[in-house]
C-alpha cells in the first residue's frame, strides 16, 4: 500500500476495517532511510516496554501506561512526530536534569502561533500559557495541546525520549495519585 493510498483512508474507513493497519507497515510506506529506522526502533521500544501503540487514526497512534496516554506517535507527509505525556516529570526532575534530558523537551515546544487551534476551546488563550520545564520557564505555549512535540527526532533525541518515558513509566507505577491526562510540565 503506497503512502498516498494510506493517507487517503478516512477515519470512518479505518473504523470499518476488519484488520487495522500496523504502525510498522505505515512507517515502511511513509518513510525511508534513517527516519524509517528511527521510527521502527522507537515502535519496537514501545512494544518491548509494554506500551504498544494503538491506532487512533490513519496517521496517529497512542501508547498508554497505567491506563493513561504516555505518548502519541503521528506521521504525515514525511514527518514523524512524537508527543510525550510526562505527567510526573517533577517526580524524576533531579534525574532528568542530571542526565541532561531537558533539552529534547525545551527545544521542541508547541508555541502559540495564533493558529486558531485552541481559540475555540480557550477564548482567552492569547498569547498562550507559561510553563516551567525542569526549572526553566517558557512563555507563549499553546493551550490546546500537549506542550511538547518532537518532529523528525534524531537518534540522540529518541534515546532521550526513551529514557524520559522509562522514568515516567516508573513514576506512574510508584504513584498513588491518579495521573492527569494533559501534561503541563509545571514545576510549581
Buried (B, 14 or more C-beta within 10 A) or exposed (E): EEBEEBBEBEEEEBEEEEEEBEBBEBBBBBBEEEBBEBBBBBBEBBBEBEBEBEBBBBBBBBBBBBEBBBBBBBBBEEEBBBBBBBBBBBBBBEBBEEEEBBEBBBEBBBEBEEEEBBBEEBEEBEEBBEBBBBEEEBEBBBBBBBBBBBEBBEEEBBBBBBBBBEBBBBBBEEEEEEBEEEBBBBEE
